[in-house]
Amino acid sequence: MPTRPLFALVLLAAPAAAAEPLPETLIGGWGFTEDACAGGPGAEGYLELTATEARFYESTGTLQGWAPEEAGIVADFAFSGEGETWTRSIYLELAEDGATLYRIDLGEPRGIPLAYIACT
């Protein structure tokens, strides 16, 4: 019986396109209080937004994408922290003065509006 070579077709998935960076106006350090700002990254109540991440006290979210929504944006993040992983959509809105950031965690249960001050 003649043997035939076996050919395998391997399909490689194209790498996922990088999410468009967060708007420049949102990037920076934000705190619930002046004390949180003074504590900087790693302090409880401090949020650091980079072009592609949201960094909280005990977790970091990698930006998956965002879209304009009302006066702000809804950003989707894949989080990890304390040995767990999860996804979350977050509404972010910058106040007109540029010194206050409003955040609402979307989904179930929906979070309450939180206000952060700009850390300088």
MODELLER restraints for C-alpha pairs under 7 A, 6 or more apart:
rsr = mdl.restraints
at = mdl.atoms
rsr.add(forms.Gaussian(group=physical.xy_distance, feature=features.Distance(at['CA:19:A'], at['CA:63:A']), mean=6.57, stdev=0.5))
rsr.add(forms.Gaussian(group=physical.xy_distance, feature=features.Distance(at['CA:19:A'], at['CA:64:A']), mean=5.54, stdev=0.5))
rsr.add(forms.Gaussian(group=physical.xy_distance, feature=features.Distance(at['CA:19:A'], at['CA:65:A']), mean=4.90, stdev=0.5))
rsr.add(forms.Gaussian(group=physical.xy_distance, feature=features.Distance(at['CA:20:A'], at['CA:65:A']), mean=6.46, stdev=0.5))
rsr.add(forms.Gaussian(group=physical.xy_distance, feature=features.Distance(at['CA:21:A'], at['CA:51:A']), mean=4.67, stdev=0.5))
rsr.add(forms.Gaussian(group=physical.xy_distance, feature=features.Distance(at['CA:21:A'], at['CA:52:A']), mean=5.60, stdev=0.5))
rsr.add(forms.Gaussian(group=physical.xy_distance, feature=features.Distance(at['CA:22:A'], at['CA:51:A']), mean=4.93, stdev=0.5))
rsr.add(forms.Gaussian(group=physical.xy_distance, feature=features.Distance(at['CA:22:A'], at['CA:52:A']), mean=6.51, stdev=0.5))
rsr.add(forms.Gaussian(group=physical.xy_distance, feature=features.Distance(at['CA:26:A'], at['CA:49:A']), mean=6.82, stdev=0.5))
rsr.add(forms.Gaussian(group=physical.xy_distance, feature=features.Distance(at['CA:27:A'], at['CA:49:A']), mean=4.89, stdev=0.5))
rsr.add(forms.Gaussian(group=physical.xy_distance, feature=features.Distance(at['CA:27:A'], at['CA:50:A']), mean=5.16, stdev=0.5))
rsr.add(forms.Gaussian(group=physical.xy_distance, feature=features.Distance(at['CA:27:A'], at['CA:51:A']), mean=6.42, stdev=0.5))
rsr.add(forms.Gaussian(group=physical.xy_distance, feature=features.Distance(at['CA:28:A'], at['CA:48:A']), mean=5.74, stdev=0.5))
rsr.add(forms.Gaussian(group=physical.xy_distance, feature=features.Distance(at['CA:28:A'], at['CA:49:A']), mean=5.30, stdev=0.5))
rsr.add(forms.Gaussian(group=physical.xy_distance, feature=features.Distance(at['CA:28:A'], at['CA:50:A']), mean=6.43, stdev=0.5))
rsr.add(forms.Gaussian(group=physical.xy_distance, feature=features.Distance(at['CA:29:A'], at['CA:47:A']), mean=5.91, stdev=0.5))
rsr.add(forms.Gaussian(group=physical.xy_distance, feature=features.Distance(at['CA:29:A'], at['CA:48:A']), mean=4.49, stdev=0.5))
rsr.add(forms.Gaussian(group=physical.xy_distance, feature=features.Distance(at['CA:29:A'], at['CA:49:A']), mean=6.42, stdev=0.5))
rsr.add(forms.Gaussian(group=physical.xy_distance, feature=features.Distance(at['CA:29:A'], at['CA:118:A']), mean=6.31, stdev=0.5))
rsr.add(forms.Gaussian(group=physical.xy_distance, feature=features.Distance(at['CA:29:A'], at['CA:119:A']), mean=5.29, stdev=0.5))
rsr.add(forms.Gaussian(group=physical.xy_distance, feature=features.Distance(at['CA:30:A'], at['CA:37:A']), mean=6.74, stdev=0.5))
rsr.add(forms.Gaussian(group=physical.xy_distance, feature=features.Distance(at['CA:30:A'], at['CA:46:A']), mean=5.79, stdev=0.5))
rsr.add(forms.Gaussian(group=physical.xy_distance, feature=features.Distance(at['CA:30:A'], at['CA:47:A']), mean=5.06, stdev=0.5))
rsr.add(forms.Gaussian(group=physical.xy_distance, feature=features.Distance(at['CA:30:A'], at['CA:48:A']), mean=6.14, stdev=0.5))
rsr.add(forms.Gaussian(group=physical.xy_distance, feature=features.Distance(at['CA:30:A'], at['CA:116:A']), mean=5.53, stdev=0.5))
rsr.add(forms.Gaussian(group=physical.xy_distance, feature=features.Distance(at['CA:30:A'], at['CA:117:A']), mean=5.49, stdev=0.5))
rsr.add(forms.Gaussian(group=physical.xy_distance, feature=features.Distance(at['CA:30:A'], at['CA:118:A']), mean=4.76, stdev=0.5))
rsr.add(forms.Gaussian(group=physical.xy_distance, feature=features.Distance(at['CA:30:A'], at['CA:119:A']), mean=5.25, stdev=0.5))
rsr.add(forms.Gaussian(group=physical.xy_distance, feature=features.Distance(at['CA:31:A'], at['CA:37:A']), mean=5.07, stdev=0.5))
rsr.add(forms.Gaussian(group=physical.xy_distance, feature=features.Distance(at['CA:31:A'], at['CA:45:A']), mean=5.61, stdev=0.5))
rsr.add(forms.Gaussian(group=physical.xy_distance, feature=features.Distance(at['CA:31:A'], at['CA:46:A']), mean=4.44, stdev=0.5))
rsr.add(forms.Gaussian(group=physical.xy_distance, feature=features.Distance(at['CA:31:A'], at['CA:47:A']), mean=6.10, stdev=0.5))
rsr.add(forms.Gaussian(group=physical.xy_distance, feature=features.Distance(at['CA:31:A'], at['CA:116:A']), mean=4.98, stdev=0.5))
rsr.add(forms.Gaussian(group=physical.xy_distance, feature=features.Distance(at['CA:31:A'], at['CA:117:A']), mean=5.34, stdev=0.5))
rsr.add(forms.Gaussian(group=physical.xy_distance, feature=features.Distance(at['CA:31:A'], at['CA:118:A']), mean=6.60, stdev=0.5))
rsr.add(forms.Gaussian(group=physical.xy_distance, feature=features.Distance(at['CA:31:A'], at['CA:119:A']), mean=6.41, stdev=0.5))
rsr.add(forms.Gaussian(group=physical.xy_distance, feature=features.Distance(at['CA:32:A'], at['CA:45:A']), mean=5.34, stdev=0.5))
rsr.add(forms.Gaussian(group=physical.xy_distance, feature=features.Distance(at['CA:32:A'], at['CA:46:A']), mean=6.67, stdev=0.5))
rsr.add(forms.Gaussian(group=physical.xy_distance, feature=features.Distance(at['CA:32:A'], at['CA:115:A']), mean=6.59, stdev=0.5))
rsr.add(forms.Gaussian(group=physical.xy_distance, feature=features.Distance(at['CA:32:A'], at['CA:116:A']), mean=4.67, stdev=0.5))
rsr.add(forms.Gaussian(group=physical.xy_distance, feature=features.Distance(at['CA:32:A'], at['CA:117:A']), mean=6.20, stdev=0.5))
rsr.add(forms.Gaussian(group=physical.xy_distance, feature=features.Distance(at['CA:33:A'], at['CA:117:A']), mean=6.84, stdev=0.5))
rsr.add(forms.Gaussian(group=physical.xy_distance, feature=features.Distance(at['CA:36:A'], at['CA:43:A']), mean=5.99, stdev=0.5))
rsr.add(forms.Gaussian(group=physical.xy_distance, feature=features.Distance(at['CA:36:A'], at['CA:44:A']), mean=6.41, stdev=0.5))
rsr.add(forms.Gaussian(group=physical.xy_distance, feature=features.Distance(at['CA:36:A'], at['CA:45:A']), mean=5.36, stdev=0.5))
rsr.add(forms.Gaussian(group=physical.xy_distance, feature=features.Distance(at['CA:36:A'], at['CA:46:A']), mean=5.36, stdev=0.5))
rsr.add(forms.Gaussian(group=physical.xy_distance, feature=features.Distance(at['CA:37:A'], at['CA:46:A']), mean=6.35, stdev=0.5))
rsr.add(forms.Gaussian(group=physical.xy_distance, feature=features.Distance(at['CA:37:A'], at['CA:119:A']), mean=5.25, stdev=0.5))
rsr.add(forms.Gaussian(group=physical.xy_distance, feature=features.Distance(at['CA:40:A'], at['CA:46:A']), mean=6.47, stdev=0.5))
rsr.add(forms.Gaussian(group=physical.xy_distance, feature=features.Distance(at['CA:41:A'], at['CA:48:A']), mean=6.78, stdev=0.5))
rsr.add(forms.Gaussian(group=physical.xy_distance, feature=features.Distance(at['CA:42:A'], at['CA:57:A']), mean=4.97, stdev=0.5))
rsr.add(forms.Gaussian(group=physical.xy_distance, feature=features.Distance(at['CA:43:A'], at['CA:57:A']), mean=5.72, stdev=0.5))
rsr.add(forms.Gaussian(group=physical.xy_distance, feature=features.Distance(at['CA:44:A'], at['CA:57:A']), mean=5.07, stdev=0.5))
rsr.add(forms.Gaussian(group=physical.xy_distance, feature=features.Distance(at['CA:45:A'], at['CA:57:A']), mean=6.90, stdev=0.5))
rsr.add(forms.Gaussian(group=physical.xy_distance, feature=features.Distance(at['CA:46:A'], at['CA:56:A']), mean=6.27, stdev=0.5))
rsr.add(forms.Gaussian(group=physical.xy_distance, feature=features.Distance(at['CA:46:A'], at['CA:57:A']), mean=6.53, stdev=0.5))
rsr.add(forms.Gaussian(group=physical.xy_distance, feature=features.Distance(at['CA:47:A'], at['CA:54:A']), mean=6.90, stdev=0.5))
rsr.add(forms.Gaussian(group=physical.xy_distance, feature=features.Distance(at['CA:47:A'], at['CA:55:A']), mean=5.70, stdev=0.5))
rsr.add(forms.Gaussian(group=physical.xy_distance, feature=features.Distance(at['CA:47:A'], at['CA:56:A']), mean=5.00, stdev=0.5))
rsr.add(forms.Gaussian(group=physical.xy_distance, feature=features.Distance(at['CA:48:A'], at['CA:54:A']), mean=5.84, stdev=0.5))
rsr.add(forms.Gaussian(group=physical.xy_distance, feature=features.Distance(at['CA:48:A'], at['CA:55:A']), mean=5.02, stdev=0.5))
rsr.add(forms.Gaussian(group=physical.xy_distance, feature=features.Distance(at['CA:48:A'], at['CA:56:A']), mean=6.70, stdev=0.5))
rsr.add(forms.Gaussian(group=physical.xy_distance, feature=features.Distance(at['CA:49:A'], at['CA:55:A']), mean=6.40, stdev=0.5))
rsr.add(forms.Gaussian(group=physical.xy_distance, feature=features.Distance(at['CA:52:A'], at['CA:62:A']), mean=6.05, stdev=0.5))
rsr.add(forms.Gaussian(group=physical.xy_distance, feature=features.Distance(at['CA:52:A'], at['CA:63:A']), mean=5.04, stdev=0.5))
rsr.add(forms.Gaussian(group=physical.xy_distance, feature=features.Distance(at['CA:53:A'], at['CA:60:A']), mean=6.85, stdev=0.5))
rsr.add(forms.Gaussian(group=physical.xy_distance, feature=features.Distance(at['CA:53:A'], at['CA:61:A']), mean=5.43, stdev=0.5))
rsr.add(forms.Gaussian(group=physical.xy_distance, feature=features.Distance(at['CA:53:A'], at['CA:62:A']), mean=4.68, stdev=0.5))
rsr.add(forms.Gaussian(group=physical.xy_distance, feature=features.Distance(at['CA:53:A'], at['CA:63:A']), mean=5.43, stdev=0.5))
rsr.add(forms.Gaussian(group=physical.xy_distance, feature=features.Distance(at['CA:54:A'], at['CA:60:A']), mean=5.75, stdev=0.5))
rsr.add(forms.Gaussian(group=physical.xy_distance, feature=features.Distance(at['CA:54:A'], at['CA:61:A']), mean=4.99, stdev=0.5))
rsr.add(forms.Gaussian(group=physical.xy_distance, feature=features.Distance(at['CA:54:A'], at['CA:62:A']), mean=6.69, stdev=0.5))
rsr.add(forms.Gaussian(group=physical.xy_distance, feature=features.Distance(at['CA:55:A'], at['CA:61:A']), mean=6.31, stdev=0.5))
rsr.add(forms.Gaussian(group=physical.xy_distance, feature=features.Distance(at['CA:58:A'], at['CA:81:A']), mean=5.81, stdev=0.5))
rsr.add(forms.Gaussian(group=physical.xy_distance, feature=features.Distance(at['CA:58:A'], at['CA:82:A']), mean=6.79, stdev=0.5))
rsr.add(forms.Gaussian(group=physical.xy_distance, feature=features.Distance(at['CA:59:A'], at['CA:79:A']), mean=6.58, stdev=0.5))
rsr.add(forms.Gaussian(group=physical.xy_distance, feature=features.Distance(at['CA:59:A'], at['CA:80:A']), mean=5.58, stdev=0.5))
rsr.add(forms.Gaussian(group=physical.xy_distance, feature=features.Distance(at['CA:59:A'], at['CA:81:A']), mean=4.20, stdev=0.5))
rsr.add(forms.Gaussian(group=physical.xy_distance, feature=features.Distance(at['CA:60:A'], at['CA:79:A']), mean=5.46, stdev=0.5))
rsr.add(forms.Gaussian(group=physical.xy_distance, feature=features.Distance(at['CA:60:A'], at['CA:80:A']), mean=5.70, stdev=0.5))
rsr.add(forms.Gaussian(group=physical.xy_distance, feature=features.Distance(at['CA:60:A'], at['CA:81:A']), mean=6.52, stdev=0.5))
rsr.add(forms.Gaussian(group=physical.xy_distance, feature=features.Distance(at['CA:61:A'], at['CA:77:A']), mean=5.13, stdev=0.5))
rsr.add(forms.Gaussian(group=physical.xy_distance, feature=features.Distance(at['CA:61:A'], at['CA:78:A']), mean=5.10, stdev=0.5))
rsr.add(forms.Gaussian(group=physical.xy_distance, feature=features.Distance(at['CA:61:A'], at['CA:79:A']), mean=3.93, stdev=0.5))
rsr.add(forms.Gaussian(group=physical.xy_distance, feature=features.Distance(at['CA:61:A'], at['CA:80:A']), mean=6.46, stdev=0.5))
rsr.add(forms.Gaussian(group=physical.xy_distance, feature=features.Distance(at['CA:62:A'], at['CA:77:A']), mean=5.18, stdev=0.5))
rsr.add(forms.Gaussian(group=physical.xy_distance, feature=features.Distance(at['CA:62:A'], at['CA:78:A']), mean=5.17, stdev=0.5))
rsr.add(forms.Gaussian(group=physical.xy_distance, feature=features.Distance(at['CA:62:A'], at['CA:79:A']), mean=6.30, stdev=0.5))
rsr.add(forms.Gaussian(group=physical.xy_distance, feature=features.Distance(at['CA:63:A'], at['CA:76:A']), mean=6.01, stdev=0.5))
rsr.add(forms.Gaussian(group=physical.xy_distance, feature=features.Distance(at['CA:63:A'], at['CA:77:A']), mean=4.55, stdev=0.5))
rsr.add(forms.Gaussian(group=physical.xy_distance, feature=features.Distance(at['CA:63:A'], at['CA:78:A']), mean=6.64, stdev=0.5))
rsr.add(forms.Gaussian(group=physical.xy_distance, feature=features.Distance(at['CA:64:A'], at['CA:76:A']), mean=5.32, stdev=0.5))
rsr.add(forms.Gaussian(group=physical.xy_distance, feature=features.Distance(at['CA:64:A'], at['CA:77:A']), mean=5.33, stdev=0.5))
rsr.add(forms.Gaussian(group=physical.xy_distance, feature=features.Distance(at['CA:64:A'], at['CA:78:A']), mean=6.78, stdev=0.5))
rsr.add(forms.Gaussian(group=physical.xy_distance, feature=features.Distance(at['CA:65:A'], at['CA:75:A']), mean=5.88, stdev=0.5))
rsr.add(forms.Gaussian(group=physical.xy_distance, feature=features.Distance(at['CA:65:A'], at['CA:76:A']), mean=5.47, stdev=0.5))
rsr.add(forms.Gaussian(group=physical.xy_distance, feature=features.Distance(at['CA:66:A'], at['CA:73:A']), mean=6.61, stdev=0.5))
rsr.add(forms.Gaussian(group=physical.xy_distance, feature=features.Distance(at['CA:66:A'], at['CA:74:A']), mean=5.50, stdev=0.5))
rsr.add(forms.Gaussian(group=physical.xy_distance, feature=features.Distance(at['CA:66:A'], at['CA:75:A']), mean=4.11, stdev=0.5))
rsr.add(forms.Gaussian(group=physical.xy_distance, feature=features.Distance(at['CA:66:A'], at['CA:76:A']), mean=6.03, stdev=0.5))
rsr.add(forms.Gaussian(group=physical.xy_distance, feature=features.Distance(at['CA:67:A'], at['CA:73:A']), mean=5.52, stdev=0.5))
rsr.add(forms.Gaussian(group=physical.xy_distance, feature=features.Distance(at['CA:67:A'], at['CA:74:A']), mean=5.52, stdev=0.5))
rsr.add(forms.Gaussian(group=physical.xy_distance, feature=features.Distance(at['CA:67:A'], at['CA:75:A']), mean=6.61, stdev=0.5))
rsr.add(forms.Gaussian(group=physical.xy_distance, feature=features.Distance(at['CA:68:A'], at['CA:74:A']), mean=6.38, stdev=0.5))
rsr.add(forms.Gaussian(group=physical.xy_distance, feature=features.Distance(at['CA:71:A'], at['CA:93:A']), mean=6.34, stdev=0.5))
rsr.add(forms.Gaussian(group=physical.xy_distance, feature=features.Distance(at['CA:72:A'], at['CA:91:A']), mean=6.95, stdev=0.5))
rsr.add(forms.Gaussian(group=physical.xy_distance, feature=features.Distance(at['CA:72:A'], at['CA:92:A']), mean=5.53, stdev=0.5))
rsr.add(forms.Gaussian(group=physical.xy_distance, feature=features.Distance(at['CA:72:A'], at['CA:93:A']), mean=4.15, stdev=0.5))
rsr.add(forms.Gaussian(group=physical.xy_distance, feature=features.Distance(at['CA:72:A'], at['CA:94:A']), mean=6.78, stdev=0.5))
rsr.add(forms.Gaussian(group=physical.xy_distance, feature=features.Distance(at['CA:73:A'], at['CA:91:A']), mean=5.68, stdev=0.5))
rsr.add(forms.Gaussian(group=physical.xy_distance, feature=features.Distance(at['CA:73:A'], at['CA:92:A']), mean=5.42, stdev=0.5))
rsr.add(forms.Gaussian(group=physical.xy_distance, feature=features.Distance(at['CA:73:A'], at['CA:93:A']), mean=6.51, stdev=0.5))
rsr.add(forms.Gaussian(group=physical.xy_distance, feature=features.Distance(at['CA:74:A'], at['CA:89:A']), mean=6.42, stdev=0.5))
rsr.add(forms.Gaussian(group=physical.xy_distance, feature=features.Distance(at['CA:74:A'], at['CA:90:A']), mean=5.47, stdev=0.5))
rsr.add(forms.Gaussian(group=physical.xy_distance, feature=features.Distance(at['CA:74:A'], at['CA:91:A']), mean=4.40, stdev=0.5))
rsr.add(forms.Gaussian(group=physical.xy_distance, feature=features.Distance(at['CA:74:A'], at['CA:92:A']), mean=6.33, stdev=0.5))
rsr.add(forms.Gaussian(group=physical.xy_distance, feature=features.Distance(at['CA:75:A'], at['CA:89:A']), mean=5.55, stdev=0.5))
rsr.add(forms.Gaussian(group=physical.xy_distance, feature=features.Distance(at['CA:75:A'], at['CA:90:A']), mean=5.31, stdev=0.5))
rsr.add(forms.Gaussian(group=physical.xy_distance, feature=features.Distance(at['CA:75:A'], at['CA:91:A']), mean=6.43, stdev=0.5))
rsr.add(forms.Gaussian(group=physical.xy_distance, feature=features.Distance(at['CA:76:A'], at['CA:88:A']), mean=5.87, stdev=0.5))
rsr.add(forms.Gaussian(group=physical.xy_distance, feature=features.Distance(at['CA:76:A'], at['CA:89:A']), mean=4.36, stdev=0.5))
rsr.add(forms.Gaussian(group=physical.xy_distance, feature=features.Distance(at['CA:76:A'], at['CA:90:A']), mean=6.41, stdev=0.5))
rsr.add(forms.Gaussian(group=physical.xy_distance, feature=features.Distance(at['CA:77:A'], at['CA:87:A']), mean=5.66, stdev=0.5))
rsr.add(forms.Gaussian(group=physical.xy_distance, feature=features.Distance(at['CA:77:A'], at['CA:88:A']), mean=5.48, stdev=0.5))
rsr.add(forms.Gaussian(group=physical.xy_distance, feature=features.Distance(at['CA:77:A'], at['CA:89:A']), mean=6.29, stdev=0.5))
rsr.add(forms.Gaussian(group=physical.xy_distance, feature=features.Distance(at['CA:78:A'], at['CA:86:A']), mean=5.94, stdev=0.5))
rsr.add(forms.Gaussian(group=physical.xy_distance, feature=features.Distance(at['CA:78:A'], at['CA:87:A']), mean=4.44, stdev=0.5))
rsr.add(forms.Gaussian(group=physical.xy_distance, feature=features.Distance(at['CA:78:A'], at['CA:88:A']), mean=6.64, stdev=0.5))
rsr.add(forms.Gaussian(group=physical.xy_distance, feature=features.Distance(at['CA:79:A'], at['CA:85:A']), mean=5.48, stdev=0.5))
rsr.add(forms.Gaussian(group=physical.xy_distance, feature=features.Distance(at['CA:79:A'], at['CA:86:A']), mean=5.23, stdev=0.5))
rsr.add(forms.Gaussian(group=physical.xy_distance, feature=features.Distance(at['CA:79:A'], at['CA:87:A']), mean=5.72, stdev=0.5))
rsr.add(forms.Gaussian(group=physical.xy_distance, feature=features.Distance(at['CA:80:A'], at['CA:86:A']), mean=6.55, stdev=0.5))
rsr.add(forms.Gaussian(group=physical.xy_distance, feature=features.Distance(at['CA:89:A'], at['CA:105:A']), mean=6.28, stdev=0.5))
rsr.add(forms.Gaussian(group=physical.xy_distance, feature=features.Distance(at['CA:89:A'], at['CA:106:A']), mean=5.36, stdev=0.5))
rsr.add(forms.Gaussian(group=physical.xy_distance, feature=features.Distance(at['CA:90:A'], at['CA:103:A']), mean=6.75, stdev=0.5))
rsr.add(forms.Gaussian(group=physical.xy_distance, feature=features.Distance(at['CA:90:A'], at['CA:104:A']), mean=5.74, stdev=0.5))
rsr.add(forms.Gaussian(group=physical.xy_distance, feature=features.Distance(at['CA:90:A'], at['CA:105:A']), mean=4.58, stdev=0.5))
rsr.add(forms.Gaussian(group=physical.xy_distance, feature=features.Distance(at['CA:90:A'], at['CA:106:A']), mean=5.55, stdev=0.5))
rsr.add(forms.Gaussian(group=physical.xy_distance, feature=features.Distance(at['CA:91:A'], at['CA:103:A']), mean=5.58, stdev=0.5))
rsr.add(forms.Gaussian(group=physical.xy_distance, feature=features.Distance(at['CA:91:A'], at['CA:104:A']), mean=5.06, stdev=0.5))
rsr.add(forms.Gaussian(group=physical.xy_distance, feature=features.Distance(at['CA:91:A'], at['CA:105:A']), mean=6.35, stdev=0.5))
rsr.add(forms.Gaussian(group=physical.xy_distance, feature=features.Distance(at['CA:91:A'], at['CA:106:A']), mean=6.88, stdev=0.5))
rsr.add(forms.Gaussian(group=physical.xy_distance, feature=features.Distance(at['CA:92:A'], at['CA:101:A']), mean=6.91, stdev=0.5))
rsr.add(forms.Gaussian(group=physical.xy_distance, feature=features.Distance(at['CA:92:A'], at['CA:102:A']), mean=5.67, stdev=0.5))
rsr.add(forms.Gaussian(group=physical.xy_distance, feature=features.Distance(at['CA:92:A'], at['CA:103:A']), mean=4.80, stdev=0.5))
rsr.add(forms.Gaussian(group=physical.xy_distance, feature=features.Distance(at['CA:92:A'], at['CA:104:A']), mean=6.79, stdev=0.5))
rsr.add(forms.Gaussian(group=physical.xy_distance, feature=features.Distance(at['CA:93:A'], at['CA:101:A']), mean=5.78, stdev=0.5))
rsr.add(forms.Gaussian(group=physical.xy_distance, feature=features.Distance(at['CA:93:A'], at['CA:102:A']), mean=5.07, stdev=0.5))
rsr.add(forms.Gaussian(group=physical.xy_distance, feature=features.Distance(at['CA:93:A'], at['CA:103:A']), mean=6.67, stdev=0.5))
rsr.add(forms.Gaussian(group=physical.xy_distance, feature=features.Distance(at['CA:94:A'], at['CA:100:A']), mean=6.02, stdev=0.5))
rsr.add(forms.Gaussian(group=physical.xy_distance, feature=features.Distance(at['CA:94:A'], at['CA:101:A']), mean=4.61, stdev=0.5))
rsr.add(forms.Gaussian(group=physical.xy_distance, feature=features.Distance(at['CA:94:A'], at['CA:102:A']), mean=6.26, stdev=0.5))
rsr.add(forms.Gaussian(group=physical.xy_distance, feature=features.Distance(at['CA:95:A'], at['CA:101:A']), mean=6.15, stdev=0.5))
rsr.add(forms.Gaussian(group=physical.xy_distance, feature=features.Distance(at['CA:99:A'], at['CA:117:A']), mean=5.81, stdev=0.5))
rsr.add(forms.Gaussian(group=physical.xy_distance, feature=features.Distance(at['CA:99:A'], at['CA:118:A']), mean=5.03, stdev=0.5))
rsr.add(forms.Gaussian(group=physical.xy_distance, feature=features.Distance(at['CA:100:A'], at['CA:115:A']), mean=6.58, stdev=0.5))
rsr.add(forms.Gaussian(group=physical.xy_distance, feature=features.Distance(at['CA:100:A'], at['CA:116:A']), mean=5.58, stdev=0.5))
rsr.add(forms.Gaussian(group=physical.xy_distance, feature=features.Distance(at['CA:100:A'], at['CA:117:A']), mean=4.72, stdev=0.5))
rsr.add(forms.Gaussian(group=physical.xy_distance, feature=features.Distance(at['CA:100:A'], at['CA:118:A']), mean=6.04, stdev=0.5))
rsr.add(forms.Gaussian(group=physical.xy_distance, feature=features.Distance(at['CA:101:A'], at['CA:115:A']), mean=5.73, stdev=0.5))
rsr.add(forms.Gaussian(group=physical.xy_distance, feature=features.Distance(at['CA:101:A'], at['CA:116:A']), mean=5.07, stdev=0.5))
rsr.add(forms.Gaussian(group=physical.xy_distance, feature=features.Distance(at['CA:101:A'], at['CA:117:A']), mean=6.40, stdev=0.5))
rsr.add(forms.Gaussian(group=physical.xy_distance, feature=features.Distance(at['CA:102:A'], at['CA:113:A']), mean=6.59, stdev=0.5))
rsr.add(forms.Gaussian(group=physical.xy_distance, feature=features.Distance(at['CA:102:A'], at['CA:114:A']), mean=5.59, stdev=0.5))
rsr.add(forms.Gaussian(group=physical.xy_distance, feature=features.Distance(at['CA:102:A'], at['CA:115:A']), mean=4.64, stdev=0.5))
rsr.add(forms.Gaussian(group=physical.xy_distance, feature=features.Distance(at['CA:102:A'], at['CA:116:A']), mean=6.37, stdev=0.5))
rsr.add(forms.Gaussian(group=physical.xy_distance, feature=features.Distance(at['CA:103:A'], at['CA:113:A']), mean=5.73, stdev=0.5))
rsr.add(forms.Gaussian(group=physical.xy_distance, feature=features.Distance(at['CA:103:A'], at['CA:114:A']), mean=5.13, stdev=0.5))
rsr.add(forms.Gaussian(group=physical.xy_distance, feature=features.Distance(at['CA:103:A'], at['CA:115:A']), mean=6.46, stdev=0.5))
rsr.add(forms.Gaussian(group=physical.xy_distance, feature=features.Distance(at['CA:104:A'], at['CA:111:A']), mean=5.54, stdev=0.5))
rsr.add(forms.Gaussian(group=physical.xy_distance, feature=features.Distance(at['CA:104:A'], at['CA:112:A']), mean=5.96, stdev=0.5))
rsr.add(forms.Gaussian(group=physical.xy_distance, feature=features.Distance(at['CA:104:A'], at['CA:113:A']), mean=4.86, stdev=0.5))
rsr.add(forms.Gaussian(group=physical.xy_distance, feature=features.Distance(at['CA:104:A'], at['CA:114:A']), mean=6.36, stdev=0.5))
rsr.add(forms.Gaussian(group=physical.xy_distance, feature=features.Distance(at['CA:105:A'], at['CA:111:A']), mean=4.73, stdev=0.5))
